[in-house]
Amino acid sequence: MTQLRKRVLDELERRNYSQATARAYVGAIRRFAEYFHRSPDQLGLEHVREYQLHLVQQRKLRPRTIMIQMAALRFLFLKTLRRRYSREDLPLPKERRQLPTVLSREEVARLIDSAGNLRHRTILMTLYSTGLRRSELCRLRTEDIDKDRMVIHVRQGKGGRDRDVPLSPKLLDQLRTYYRSLKRQTGWLFPSIQNKRRDQPITCKTIWHACREATRRAGITKPVHPHTLRHSFATHLLEAGADLCTIQVLLGHTEVRDTALYVHLSTRHLRAVANPLDTLPEAPSSTAESSR
């Protein structure tokens, strides 16, 4: 490990960044250095500008991906190297916010019913019933299922925050059926079935595979991934009358503006607004006749 890499990791640890963020930042800084074949502490703003244009014009990366790269370089220069750059010297790309895909209730039911096996069915039901992120689902342990209070404890979610989400009686029955089917119980709610990882939880790749296979078998043409069930969970809650603050807590959002996105997806809210065309007064019969 180089001295600079250790300094970056130390600064990330001091600020209590997650391991996932640390891996992403270190990887982004490494790729920046490899592009110029020089140590990052020997590079400056002109190199950052050239590299950012390379990511946009040659690599044609999405703004969200470039944003992560630039956030890592901001951390390197401002927090680790302590250079007197402004945040405007290291600009983040403007990201166009697109509305996510949401499944109807009928499509969710078809998706779950099309799961290829008991484990995949339980994974899909848990994602939709709780609104968990896929990484949060991977880390669930048996002791996180609190059947007395009927909640699921989410440990160290995004940003290192804990939260509780309601445990549906229907999901509890499914989890009991699934857990009894396990040949080897390790404490993880969804343990890996690979021999080399028997004492580890499943990976996000397993959850992706469960969604992809069920989508194909259900004949759903919309693009479906694990986060689609999280979006569907929040939208269906809003349509059922839940308020935004409650949904914000259940999703683990720090800002209510992130949760407000689902107002744009809720058909109940869209239908509640009168269409201006429908409010126009009827034209007099004489005017209508003369226009023919």
C-alpha positions in Angstrom: 0.0 0.0 0.0 1.4 3.4 -1.0 1.6 6.2 1.6 -0.9 8.3 -0.4 -3.4 5.4 -0.5 -3.1 5.0 3.3 -3.7 8.7 3.8 -6.8 8.5 1.7 -8.1 5.5 3.6 -7.3 7.1 7.0 -9.2 10.3 6.0 -12.2 8.2 4.9 -12.1 6.3 8.2 -11.8 9.5 10.3 -15.0 10.7 8.6 -16.8 7.3 9.1 -17.4 6.8 5.4 -18.8 3.4 4.5 -16.7 0.6 3.1 -18.5 0.7 -0.2 -17.8 4.5 -0.5 -14.1 3.9 0.4 -13.8 1.2 -2.3 -15.4 3.4 -4.9 -13.2 6.4 -4.0 -9.9 4.5 -3.9 -10.8 2.8 -7.3 -11.6 6.1 -8.9 -8.4 7.7 -7.7 -6.4 4.7 -8.9 -8.0 5.0 -12.4 -7.2 8.7 -12.5 -3.5 8.0 -11.7 -3.3 5.2 -14.2 -4.7 7.4 -17.0 -1.7 9.8 -16.6 0.8 7.2 -15.4 1.7 9.4 -12.5 1.0 9.6 -8.8 -2.2 11.6 -8.0 -0.3 14.0 -5.8 1.7 15.1 -8.8 -1.5 16.0 -10.8 -3.6 19.2 -10.7 -6.6 21.0 -12.0 -5.7 20.8 -15.7 -5.3 17.1 -15.4 -8.7 16.8 -13.7 -10.3 18.8 -16.5 -8.6 16.6 -19.2 -9.7 13.5 -17.4 -13.3 14.6 -17.0 -13.5 15.4 -20.7 -12.0 11.9 -21.4 -14.8 10.3 -19.3 -17.5 12.3 -21.2 -16.2 12.3 -24.7 -14.2 9.0 -25.1 -15.6 6.8 -22.4 -19.2 8.3 -22.7 -20.0 7.5 -19.1 -23.3 8.5 -17.6 -23.3 11.7 -15.5 -24.0 9.6 -12.3 -20.9 7.6 -12.9 -18.8 10.7 -13.6 -20.2 12.3 -10.5 -18.7 9.5 -8.3 -15.4 9.8 -10.0 -15.3 13.6 -9.4 -16.5 13.2 -5.8 -13.5 10.9 -5.2 -11.1 13.5 -6.7 -12.7 16.2 -4.6 -12.0 14.1 -1.5 -8.4 13.5 -2.7 -7.5 17.2 -3.3 -9.6 19.0 -0.7 -9.6 16.5 2.2 -6.4 14.5 1.8 -4.0 16.7 0.0 -5.5 19.9 1.6 -5.1 22.0 -1.6 -6.7 25.4 -1.7 -9.0 24.5 -4.5 -12.7 25.6 -4.5 -15.5 23.1 -5.1 -16.1 25.0 -8.4 -12.6 24.1 -9.5 -13.7 20.4 -9.4 -17.2 20.6 -10.9 -19.8 17.8 -10.7 -21.8 17.1 -13.9 -25.4 18.1 -13.9 -27.5 15.0 -13.6 -30.9 14.8 -15.4 -33.4 13.3 -13.0 -35.5 10.6 -14.7 -38.6 9.1 -13.2 -37.9 5.5 -12.3 -39.9 2.5 -13.5 -42.8 1.4 -11.2 -44.7 -1.8 -11.5 -48.5 -2.0 -11.0 -49.8 -4.2 -8.2 -50.8 -6.8 -10.7 -47.3 -6.8 -12.2 -45.7 -7.2 -8.8 -48.0 -10.2 -8.1 -47.0 -11.8 -11.4 -43.4 -11.2 -10.7 -43.5 -12.9 -7.3 -45.6 -15.8 -8.6 -43.0 -16.3 -11.5 -40.1 -16.8 -9.1 -38.1 -19.9 -10.0 -37.7 -21.3 -6.5 -38.6 -20.7 -2.8 -35.5 -18.6 -2.1 -36.1 -16.3 -5.1 -39.8 -15.9 -4.2 -38.8 -14.9 -0.6 -36.2 -12.4 -1.9 -38.8 -10.7 -4.1 -41.4 -10.7 -1.5 -39.0 -9.2 1.1 -37.8 -6.5 -1.3 -41.4 -5.4 -2.1 -42.8 -5.7 1.4 -40.0 -3.7 3.1 -38.6 -1.4 0.4 -35.1 -2.5 1.3 -32.1 -1.7 -0.8 -30.5 -4.9 -2.2 -27.3 -4.4 -0.1 -29.5 -4.1 3.0 -31.4 -7.3 2.2 -28.1 -9.2 1.7 -27.0 -8.2 5.3 -30.2 -9.3 7.1 -29.7 -11.7 9.9 -32.2 -13.9 11.6 -32.1 -11.8 14.8 -33.2 -8.8 12.7 -36.7 -10.3 12.4 -38.5 -9.1 15.4 -41.8 -11.1 15.4 -42.9 -9.7 18.8 -42.9 -6.1 17.6 -43.5 -7.1 14.0 -40.7 -5.1 12.6 -37.4 -5.8 10.7 -34.3 -4.1 12.0 -32.2 -2.7 9.2 -28.6 -2.4 10.5 -26.2 0.2 9.0 -28.2 1.2 6.0 -27.1 3.8 3.6 -25.0 6.4 5.4 -24.5 4.0 8.3 -28.1 4.7 9.6 -30.3 2.1 11.4 -34.0 2.0 10.9 -37.0 -0.3 11.5 -39.5 -1.3 8.8 -42.9 -3.1 9.3 -43.0 -6.8 9.1 -46.0 -8.1 7.2 -47.7 -11.2 8.7 -47.7 -12.6 5.1 -44.0 -12.0 4.8 -43.4 -13.5 8.2 -45.1 -16.8 7.2 -43.0 -16.8 4.0 -39.8 -16.3 5.9 -40.6 -19.1 8.3 -41.3 -21.5 5.4 -38.1 -20.4 3.7 -35.9 -20.6 6.8 -37.1 -24.2 7.6 -36.0 -25.2 4.1 -32.4 -24.2 4.7 -30.0 -27.2 5.1 -27.5 -25.1 7.0 -28.3 -22.1 9.2 -25.5 -19.6 9.6 -27.2 -16.6 11.2 -27.7 -14.9 7.8 -31.3 -14.7 6.7 -30.1 -15.3 3.1 -26.9 -17.3 3.3 -24.8 -18.1 0.3 -25.2 -21.6 -1.1 -21.7 -21.5 -2.7 -19.3 -23.9 -1.0 -16.6 -21.4 -0.8 -18.9 -18.8 0.9 -21.1 -21.0 3.1 -20.6 -18.7 6.1 -21.3 -15.5 4.1 -24.5 -13.9 3.0 -25.8 -13.8 -0.6 -24.4 -11.2 -2.9 -26.2 -8.5 -4.8 -25.7 -10.6 -8.0 -28.0 -13.3 -6.6 -30.8 -10.7 -6.1 -30.3 -9.3 -9.6 -30.6 -12.8 -11.0 -33.8 -13.5 -9.0 -35.4 -10.3 -10.5 -34.2 -10.9 -14.0 -35.4 -14.5 -14.2 -38.8 -13.7 -12.6 -39.3 -10.8 -15.0 -38.6 -13.0 -18.0 -40.9 -15.8 -16.8 -43.7 -13.3 -16.0 -43.5 -11.7 -19.5 -43.0 -8.2 -18.1 -41.5 -5.9 -20.7 -40.6 -3.1 -18.4 -37.0 -2.9 -17.2 -37.0 -4.5 -13.8 -34.2 -4.6 -11.3 -34.1 -4.9 -7.4 -34.6 -1.1 -6.9 -37.8 -1.3 -9.0 -39.5 -3.1 -6.2 -38.3 -0.4 -3.8 -39.8 2.3 -6.1 -43.0 0.3 -6.4 -43.2 -0.2 -2.6 -43.0 3.6 -2.0 -45.4 4.5 -4.8 -48.0 2.0 -3.7 -47.8 3.2 -0.1 -48.4 6.8 -1.3 -51.3 5.7 -3.4 -52.8 3.9 -0.4 -52.7 7.1 1.7 -49.4 7.0 3.5 -47.8 10.5 4.0 -44.4 11.5 2.7 -42.7 11.7 6.1 -43.7 8.2 7.0 -42.4 6.9 3.6 -39.2 8.9 4.1 -38.5 7.1 7.4 -39.3 3.7 5.9 -37.0 4.2 2.9 -34.2 5.7 5.1 -34.0 8.9 3.2 -32.3 11.9 4.9 -34.1 14.5 2.7 -37.8 14.6 2.1 -37.2 15.9 -1.4 -35.8 12.5 -2.3 -39.1 11.0 -1.2 -41.2 13.6 -3.0 -40.2 12.0 -6.2 -42.9 9.4 -5.7 -45.6 12.1 -5.9 -44.8 12.2 -9.6 -45.4 8.5 -9.8 -48.5 8.2 -7.8 -51.6 7.8 -10.0 -53.8 8.8 -7.1 -52.1 12.2 -6.8 -52.2 12.7 -10.6 -55.9 11.9 -10.8 -56.7 14.2 -7.9 -55.8 17.3 -10.0 -58.4 18.5 -12.4 -57.2 18.6 -16.0 -57.5 22.2 -17.3 -59.1 20.9 -20.5 -62.0 19.5 -18.5 -62.6 22.8 -16.8 -63.1 24.8 -19.9 -66.6 26.2 -20.3 -68.7 24.7 -23.1 -68.8 26.9 -26.3 -72.2 28.4 -27.1 -74.2 26.4 -29.6 -74.2 29.4 -32.1 -70.5 29.6 -32.0 -70.1 25.9 -32.5 -72.4 26.0 -35.5 -70.7 29.0 -37.1 -67.3 27.3 -36.9 -68.5 24.4 -39.1 
